[in-house]
Amino acid sequence: MLVRFWGTRGSLAVAQAAGSIRSKIARALVAAKGRHFADEADAAAFVEDELDFATGGTYGGATTCIEIEATAGDGSFIVCDFGTGSREFGISAFARMAAGHARVFNVFMSHLHWDHIGGFPFFGPAFDPGSTIVIHSGHADVEQAFRRQQDEISFPVAFDWLRAKIEFRVLAAGETYRIGGLDVEVMEQQHSHKSYGYRFTDSAGKVAVFSTDSEHKIESMEGEADVANFFREADLVICDTMYSLADAVSMKEDWGHSSNIVAIDICHEARAKRLALFHHEPIYSDDDIQRMHQESIRYEELTRRDDSLEVLCAYDGLEVRL
Amino acid sequence: MKWSEEVRDGAIVASPKGKIDESTALGFGTDLEGAVASAAEASIKLVVDCAGIDYMSSRGLRALTLAKRKADGAGVKIILAAPNQIVREILAISRYDKLFGVTETVDAALAA
């Protein structure tokens, strides 16, 4: 199983401004200490090997879109959410379909807020008459949400003008479905208008869990045993870690999101193997996200039990092979 | 997790010992809220002597938050005193050092 992150930012798409890029270049030049690079490849190796990620790269700013390539799947694309990252995914999908990939998409929606559907009007395959897009959701009003955002008041291309064959299928929480050659288990989560988590198991037995926009309420901590069971022994848990715990239980309580340390605790309890910190706060700079990642790794070390949990930090373009 | 408490220098000083995680947080929270109620009744502050806490997971931190809500409603101040290096790091990573007053020693908390 391969998990590819096309969009990892929460709530609102963001982009690097000129000042941020200048700062990265300046920091890189200082780190190079006047070194001579023979060519661009030599310089790229320096960036890769010697600069921290926040200097040499960026976590990106596209909102939620994740692709799962299953081992021995049915050949369809498996996707989670239509955030703005789905525009880039659509471009990649066209290239792969031109090379023979099936023109079928199984898309699993966490929920229907703007940052999770806003990429759909720019998703190229929706305009392709040869493509079939099946949108799976726990929400009965999923079709209404997709149609509404393409009403003329909001977008110039009406939903009915799209050329792909588009279907909506409503899934029930607590059920396990066989879709795209994967077993897909569905969990209801705490969020405004609800959200849903998905546990994907491929035929090789690899498990990826997608659990974003999920608040773990302070008044119902005993319910986290159910979440830990959903995450049980997963090879990868992609988890909403938008806020610090202090923010999540104070000023930003009831905003529908979780923290890095609650995610680590639940993954420890679940004996999961890897956690991807996800749905990054849009006001966070790359330095902020990198610091949060480092602190999360340290917290995992401080609270580790028998098995270690690898803590990754998702960024636009990250690929994780399980 | 073991819990003890005493009245000292015009405050309740509570001294939990051991690890506070999902297996012990419920008892920790119950004891903590009991101490808040006692402090409210006596109109004195509550000092949690953290020196004996090995580590505290998010469950323990959130139990602190629930207790703080009751304390705030009853006009009781909670101060965390003398955390070991591990707990100090956890308070910083979780940003709980912004929600609670944290002192180096119990004496400093009593004097605060």
Interface residues (C-beta under 8 A of the other chain):
Chain A: I218 E219 M221 E224 S244 L245 A246 D247 V249 S250 S259 N260 I261 V262 I264 D265 E269 E295 S296 R298 Y299 L302 T303
Chain B: D21 E22 A25 Y55 S57 S58 R59 L61 R62 T65 L66 I86 E89 I90 I93 S94 R95 Y96 K98 L99
